Amino acid sequence: MTEPVSVVEVGPRDGLQNECAVLSTEVKLAFVRALAAAGLSRIEVAAFVRPDRVPAMANAAEVAAAANDVVPHASALVPNRRGLDGAIAAGLPSVAVFASATEGFAQANLGQSVDGSLTNFAEVVGQAKQAKLHVRGYISCAFDCPYDGVVDPGQVAAVVERLLGMGCDEIAISDTIGSAVPSTVNSVLSTCAASLPLSATALHLHDTRGAALSCVGTGLAAGVRTFDASAGGFGGCPFAPGAGGNLATEDLVQFLLMEGLDPGVDLEALASATDVVAEALDREPPSKVWRRLRGTSC
């Protein structure tokens, strides 16, 4: 419990991708700059995906190119070679691919089978490594799937092995619909432990049912030291019915501080970063800590 903990901020990508409003490049960059000023050094700034499928990411190239100058370790989601080319052109040092543990979500999100998507990602990851980029591999629906139901941890472990085998540096085990509980987190981590080093493990949690921080506690006890979160708790997935917002970065940071673990993030500055998006979207974020800091309860 004394080892450093890293928070990966996914708000500019995962926090905004499900929004109907397309925020301007200027607003997104103001958000990213404020996040970096709060002490967040790993920020996923965009997704190089088709704008007809995810309109909120239409200005990914402009955001990524500018954000790379203010974020030490900026990254972007890339589904294919075209997306990778965009990330390389923007000068990003890191990219992420996103596989699924289930066939139902793979078809809904990627239009491919699990095996087909992994074959595609093997080429993308190989090219990214040739370009000397850090590569993260997300595993979506690692606990439950909106199409296929409860996920066997063995399915997750199989995808972990494929992603590591193709060269991914880090694996983000992801609770896409926010249904994980401590026991299921422990089961998946235990099953993957034989092939996935803790140093390469991240937990990406959504807080649909209010159990995300309990799952963080389970992850910490198991030795995980990298956790994803979205400023304000904004977020969701356009291809996962029922998916709620991400674990709020403010709530995660407060929880870690209470556990005696300092992730190096200034809470007040973080809340100010969330203010940027809350004002642009004209609604309050779900984060409990943000609401406490801003003196609001509704």
C-alpha positions as CSV (number, residue, x, y, z in Angstrom):
1,M,0.0,0.0,0.0
2,T,3.0,2.3,0.1
3,E,3.7,2.1,-3.6
4,P,2.8,5.2,-5.7
5,V,-0.6,5.3,-7.3
6,S,-1.2,6.7,-10.7
7,V,-4.5,8.2,-11.9
8,V,-5.2,8.2,-15.6
9,E,-7.6,10.9,-16.6
10,V,-10.0,9.8,-19.3
11,G,-12.5,12.7,-19.1
12,P,-11.6,14.4,-22.5
13,R,-12.3,11.1,-24.2
14,D,-14.5,8.8,-22.3
15,G,-16.1,11.5,-20.3
16,L,-17.3,13.4,-23.4
17,Q,-17.8,10.7,-26.1
18,N,-21.4,10.0,-25.1
19,E,-22.4,13.6,-25.1
20,C,-24.9,14.9,-27.6
21,A,-23.2,18.3,-27.6
22,V,-19.9,18.6,-29.5
23,L,-17.6,20.8,-27.5
24,S,-15.4,23.1,-29.4
25,T,-11.7,22.5,-29.7
26,E,-11.1,25.6,-27.5
27,V,-13.3,24.3,-24.7
28,K,-11.7,20.9,-24.8
29,L,-8.2,22.3,-24.7
30,A,-9.1,24.6,-21.8
31,F,-10.3,21.4,-20.0
32,V,-7.1,19.5,-20.8
33,R,-4.9,22.4,-19.7
34,A,-6.8,22.7,-16.4
35,L,-6.5,18.9,-15.8
36,A,-2.7,19.1,-16.4
37,A,-2.5,22.1,-14.1
38,A,-4.2,20.0,-11.4
39,G,-1.3,17.5,-11.5
40,L,-2.7,14.9,-13.9
41,S,0.2,13.8,-16.2
42,R,-1.6,11.0,-18.0
43,I,-4.6,12.2,-19.9
44,E,-6.5,10.5,-22.7
45,V,-7.3,13.5,-24.8
46,A,-9.3,12.1,-27.8
47,A,-10.4,9.2,-29.8
48,F,-9.6,8.9,-33.5
49,V,-12.9,7.3,-34.4
50,R,-15.5,7.9,-37.1
51,P,-17.3,11.1,-36.4
52,D,-20.6,9.8,-37.8
53,R,-20.5,7.1,-35.1
54,V,-19.1,9.3,-32.3
55,P,-19.8,12.9,-33.2
56,A,-18.3,14.2,-29.9
57,M,-14.8,13.2,-31.1
58,A,-15.1,15.0,-34.5
59,N,-12.2,17.4,-33.6
60,A,-9.9,14.7,-32.2
61,A,-7.0,15.7,-34.5
62,E,-7.0,19.3,-33.5
63,V,-7.4,18.6,-29.8
64,A,-4.6,15.9,-29.8
65,A,-2.1,18.1,-31.7
66,A,-2.5,21.0,-29.3
67,A,-2.8,18.9,-26.1
68,N,0.4,17.1,-26.7
69,D,2.2,20.4,-25.9
70,V,0.7,20.7,-22.4
71,V,0.3,17.1,-21.2
72,P,3.4,15.1,-20.4
73,H,1.8,11.8,-21.4
74,A,-1.1,12.5,-23.7
75,S,-2.8,9.6,-25.4
76,A,-5.7,8.8,-27.7
77,L,-7.9,5.8,-28.6
78,V,-7.2,4.4,-32.0
79,P,-9.4,1.6,-33.6
80,N,-7.4,1.1,-36.8
81,R,-4.4,2.2,-38.9
82,R,-6.1,5.4,-39.9
83,G,-6.6,6.3,-36.3
84,L,-3.0,5.4,-35.5
85,D,-1.8,7.6,-38.3
86,G,-3.8,10.5,-36.9
87,A,-2.2,10.0,-33.4
88,I,1.3,9.9,-34.9
89,A,0.6,13.0,-36.9
90,A,-0.5,14.8,-33.7
91,G,2.8,13.8,-32.1
92,L,1.2,11.7,-29.3
93,P,3.6,9.5,-27.3
94,S,0.9,7.0,-26.4
95,V,-2.1,5.3,-28.0
96,A,-4.8,2.8,-26.8
97,V,-6.6,0.0,-28.6
98,F,-9.9,-1.3,-27.3
99,A,-10.7,-5.0,-27.5
100,S,-13.8,-6.7,-26.0
101,A,-14.1,-9.8,-23.8
102,T,-17.5,-10.6,-25.4
103,E,-18.8,-11.3,-28.9
104,G,-21.9,-9.2,-28.4
105,F,-20.0,-6.0,-27.5
106,A,-17.3,-6.6,-30.1
107,Q,-20.0,-6.6,-32.8
108,A,-21.8,-3.6,-31.4
109,N,-18.7,-1.5,-30.8
110,L,-16.4,-2.7,-33.6
111,G,-18.5,-4.6,-36.1
112,Q,-16.2,-7.6,-35.8
113,S,-15.8,-10.8,-33.8
114,V,-13.4,-10.8,-30.8
115,D,-10.9,-12.8,-32.8
116,G,-11.3,-10.5,-35.9
117,S,-10.8,-7.4,-33.8
118,L,-7.7,-8.8,-32.1
119,T,-6.2,-9.7,-35.5
120,N,-6.8,-6.1,-36.6
121,F,-5.3,-4.7,-33.4
122,A,-2.2,-6.9,-33.7
123,E,-1.3,-4.9,-36.9
124,V,-2.1,-1.6,-35.3
125,V,-0.1,-2.4,-32.1
126,G,2.8,-3.6,-34.2
127,Q,3.0,-0.4,-36.1
128,A,2.6,1.7,-33.0
129,K,5.6,-0.1,-31.4
130,Q,7.6,0.5,-34.5
131,A,6.9,4.2,-34.0
132,K,8.1,3.7,-30.4
133,L,4.7,4.6,-28.9
134,H,3.5,3.4,-25.5
135,V,0.4,1.2,-26.1
136,R,-2.4,0.5,-23.8
137,G,-5.0,-2.2,-24.4
138,Y,-8.5,-1.8,-23.0
139,I,-10.6,-4.9,-22.4
140,S,-14.2,-3.8,-22.5
141,C,-17.0,-5.6,-20.7
142,A,-14.6,-7.5,-18.4
143,F,-17.3,-8.2,-15.9
144,D,-20.7,-8.0,-17.5
145,C,-21.9,-7.4,-21.1
146,P,-25.1,-5.6,-22.0
147,Y,-25.6,-8.2,-24.8
148,D,-24.1,-11.4,-23.5
149,G,-24.6,-11.1,-19.7
150,V,-22.1,-12.3,-17.1
151,V,-18.5,-12.6,-18.3
152,D,-16.4,-15.6,-17.5
153,P,-13.0,-14.4,-16.1
154,G,-11.4,-16.9,-18.4
155,Q,-12.6,-14.9,-21.4
156,V,-10.9,-11.8,-20.0
157,A,-7.6,-13.7,-19.4
158,A,-7.6,-15.0,-23.0
159,V,-7.9,-11.5,-24.4
160,V,-5.2,-10.3,-21.9
161,E,-2.8,-12.9,-23.3
162,R,-3.5,-11.8,-26.9
163,L,-3.0,-8.1,-26.2
164,L,0.2,-8.7,-24.3
165,G,1.4,-11.1,-27.0
166,M,1.0,-8.4,-29.7
167,G,3.0,-5.9,-27.6
168,C,0.7,-3.9,-25.4
169,D,2.6,-2.3,-22.5
170,E,-0.5,-1.9,-20.2
171,I,-3.9,-3.6,-19.9
172,A,-6.9,-1.7,-18.6
173,I,-9.5,-4.1,-17.3
174,S,-12.7,-2.2,-17.9
175,D,-16.1,-2.2,-16.3
176,T,-17.9,-0.8,-19.3
177,I,-21.4,-0.8,-17.8
178,G,-20.5,-0.2,-14.2
179,S,-21.7,-3.5,-12.8
180,A,-18.5,-4.8,-11.1
181,V,-18.4,-5.5,-7.4
182,P,-15.4,-6.3,-5.2
183,S,-15.9,-10.1,-5.6
184,T,-16.0,-10.0,-9.4
185,V,-13.0,-7.6,-9.5
186,N,-11.0,-10.0,-7.3
187,S,-12.0,-13.0,-9.5
188,V,-10.9,-11.3,-12.8
189,L,-7.7,-10.1,-11.3
190,S,-6.9,-13.5,-9.8
191,T,-7.6,-15.3,-13.1
192,C,-5.5,-12.9,-15.1
193,A,-2.6,-12.8,-12.6
194,A,-0.7,-15.7,-14.2
195,S,0.0,-13.7,-17.4
196,L,-0.7,-10.0,-16.4
197,P,1.9,-8.3,-14.2
198,L,0.5,-5.9,-11.6
199,S,2.8,-3.2,-13.0
200,A,1.0,-3.5,-16.3
201,T,-2.5,-3.6,-14.9
202,A,-5.0,-0.7,-14.7
203,L,-8.6,-0.7,-13.6
204,H,-11.1,1.3,-15.6
205,L,-14.3,1.6,-13.6
206,H,-17.8,3.1,-14.2
207,D,-20.0,4.0,-11.2
208,T,-23.4,3.0,-12.5
209,R,-24.4,1.2,-9.3
210,G,-22.2,3.1,-6.8
211,A,-19.7,0.4,-6.3
212,A,-16.7,1.8,-8.1
213,L,-14.8,3.0,-5.0
214,S,-15.3,-0.4,-3.3
215,C,-13.8,-1.9,-6.4
216,V,-10.8,0.5,-6.2
217,G,-10.2,-0.8,-2.7
218,T,-10.2,-4.3,-3.9
219,G,-7.8,-3.4,-6.7
220,L,-5.5,-1.7,-4.2
221,A,-5.5,-4.7,-1.9
222,A,-4.6,-6.9,-4.9
223,G,-1.7,-4.7,-5.8
224,V,-3.1,-2.6,-8.7
225,R,-1.7,0.9,-8.7
226,T,-3.2,2.5,-11.8
227,F,-6.8,3.6,-12.0
228,D,-8.8,5.5,-14.6
229,A,-11.3,8.2,-13.8
230,S,-13.2,11.0,-15.5
231,A,-13.3,14.5,-14.0
232,G,-16.7,15.2,-12.6
233,G,-17.9,11.6,-13.3
234,F,-19.1,12.5,-16.7
235,G,-19.1,9.6,-19.2
236,G,-20.7,6.5,-20.7
237,C,-20.5,4.4,-23.8
238,P,-22.6,5.0,-26.9
239,F,-22.5,1.3,-27.7
240,A,-23.3,-0.1,-24.2
241,P,-27.0,0.4,-23.2
242,G,-27.3,1.3,-19.5
243,A,-23.7,2.3,-19.0
244,G,-23.4,5.2,-16.5
245,G,-20.7,7.7,-16.0
246,N,-17.2,6.9,-15.1
247,L,-15.8,6.9,-11.6
248,A,-15.3,10.7,-10.9
249,T,-11.6,11.7,-10.6
250,E,-12.4,13.9,-7.6
251,D,-14.0,11.0,-5.8
252,L,-11.1,8.7,-6.6
253,V,-8.5,11.2,-5.5
254,Q,-10.3,11.9,-2.2
255,F,-10.6,8.1,-1.6
256,L,-6.9,7.6,-2.3
257,L,-6.0,10.5,0.1
258,M,-8.1,9.0,2.8
259,E,-6.2,5.7,2.3
260,G,-3.0,7.5,2.8
261,L,-2.0,7.4,-0.9
262,D,-1.2,10.7,-2.6
263,P,-1.6,10.6,-6.4
264,G,-0.2,14.1,-6.7
265,V,-3.5,15.8,-7.8
266,D,-4.8,19.1,-6.3
267,L,-8.5,18.6,-5.6
268,E,-9.5,22.2,-5.9
269,A,-7.7,22.7,-9.2
270,L,-9.3,19.4,-10.4
271,A,-12.7,20.7,-9.5
272,S,-11.9,23.9,-11.5
273,A,-11.1,21.7,-14.5
274,T,-14.5,20.0,-14.1
275,D,-16.1,23.5,-14.0
276,V,-15.0,24.0,-17.6
277,V,-17.1,21.0,-18.8
278,A,-20.0,21.6,-16.4
279,E,-20.4,25.1,-17.8
280,A,-20.1,24.0,-21.4
281,L,-22.7,21.2,-20.9
282,D,-24.8,23.4,-18.7
283,R,-25.3,20.8,-16.0
284,E,-23.7,19.7,-12.8
285,P,-21.5,16.7,-12.7
286,P,-22.3,13.6,-10.6
287,S,-19.1,13.7,-8.5
288,K,-19.9,13.8,-4.8
289,V,-16.6,15.5,-4.0
290,W,-17.1,18.2,-6.7
291,R,-20.5,19.0,-5.2
292,R,-19.1,19.2,-1.7
293,L,-16.3,21.6,-2.9
294,R,-18.9,23.7,-4.8
295,G,-21.4,23.7,-1.9
296,T,-24.2,22.0,-3.8
297,S,-26.1,18.9,-3.0
298,C,-28.4,18.5,-6.0
